Structure formats: C-alpha cells, structure tokens
Amino acid sequence: MLETTNDSLIINMAERNLAIGITLDYIAFSNNSEKIVIKPFKDDNQVRNMFWVENNYALLTKEEQSFRKFLLDWIKENKEQLFNWNL
C-alpha cells in the first residue's frame, strides 16, 4: 500500500499494473489509456479534499481560468449540500 497525492504516479503505476489507484474523475479521464480501467465508487460518500491555491501575482492560463470558473460555479451551485456551518 502506498499513499500519495501525486496523481501522475498513481496513473503510471496503474498503467504498469503495479497498483490500483484512487484519483479524481477528471484526472482519471484526462489521462485515460487502453491499459487503465476506470471504475467509479458505488458509494457516493467517497470524497477527496481539493484546494485551489492561487498566486495573486501570477497570470493564469486560459485552461486555469476555465477550471477556476468551473470550480467556483460548481461550488456556488452545490454549496448547500457541501457545507454545513450549524455548529
């Protein structure tokens, strides 16, 4: 068993038939190859934290801007199910 946050390592090891990896959907499908079988969890409660960290002085590429917009829009649309601040 190996725990890593390096998604390219997860994909590489799965391609070489050395591991079964768990990663985010969009990473799995963007790195899909004939040597990898992608199977979703049947349990919708499987989660993985994801963070957006941005340098205030860096210029984002078009792809980064697009992903940032998608992520912020998705959070806005789904925040009722994601966050509960009733302490």
C-alpha positions in Angstrom: 0.0 0.0 0.0 1.3 3.4 -1.0 -0.4 6.7 -0.1 0.5 9.6 -2.4 -1.0 12.8 -3.6 1.0 12.5 -6.9 -1.7 11.7 -9.4 0.8 11.1 -12.2 2.4 8.4 -10.1 -0.9 6.8 -9.4 -1.7 6.7 -13.2 1.8 5.5 -14.0 1.7 2.6 -11.5 -1.8 1.6 -12.7 -0.7 1.6 -16.3 2.2 -0.7 -15.4 -0.2 -3.0 -13.5 1.6 -2.3 -10.2 -1.2 -0.7 -8.3 -4.9 0.1 -8.1 -5.2 3.9 -7.7 -7.8 6.3 -6.5 -7.9 9.7 -8.0 -10.4 12.4 -9.1 -12.7 11.7 -12.0 -11.4 14.5 -14.3 -7.8 13.4 -13.7 -8.6 9.7 -14.5 -10.4 10.5 -17.7 -7.9 13.1 -18.9 -5.1 10.5 -18.5 -7.1 7.6 -19.8 -5.2 4.9 -21.7 -6.0 1.4 -23.0 -4.1 -0.1 -20.1 -6.3 1.5 -17.4 -9.9 0.6 -16.4 -11.8 3.4 -14.7 -14.5 2.3 -12.2 -16.5 4.7 -10.1 -17.2 4.1 -6.4 -20.7 2.8 -5.8 -20.8 4.8 -2.5 -21.4 8.5 -3.1 -19.9 9.3 0.3 -16.3 8.8 -1.0 -14.7 12.2 -1.0 -11.3 13.7 -1.5 -10.5 17.3 -0.4 -9.4 19.6 -3.2 -7.9 23.0 -2.7 -7.4 25.9 -5.1 -4.3 27.9 -4.3 -3.6 30.9 -6.4 -0.6 33.3 -6.5 -2.0 36.9 -6.6 0.8 38.0 -9.0 0.7 35.0 -11.4 -1.2 35.2 -14.7 -3.5 32.2 -15.2 -3.5 30.4 -18.5 -6.8 30.1 -20.3 -7.1 26.5 -19.1 -6.5 27.5 -15.5 -9.0 30.4 -15.8 -11.6 28.0 -17.2 -11.1 25.4 -14.5 -11.2 28.1 -11.8 -14.5 29.4 -13.2 -15.9 25.8 -13.4 -14.9 25.1 -9.8 -16.2 28.3 -8.3 -19.5 28.0 -10.2 -19.9 24.4 -9.2 -19.3 25.2 -5.5 -21.8 28.1 -5.7 -24.4 25.7 -7.2 -23.7 22.9 -4.7 -22.7 24.6 -1.5 -26.0 23.8 0.2 -25.1 20.1 0.1 -21.3 20.6 0.7 -21.2 22.9 3.7 -23.0 22.9 7.0 -22.0 25.6 9.4 -24.6 24.8 12.1 -22.2 24.4 15.0 
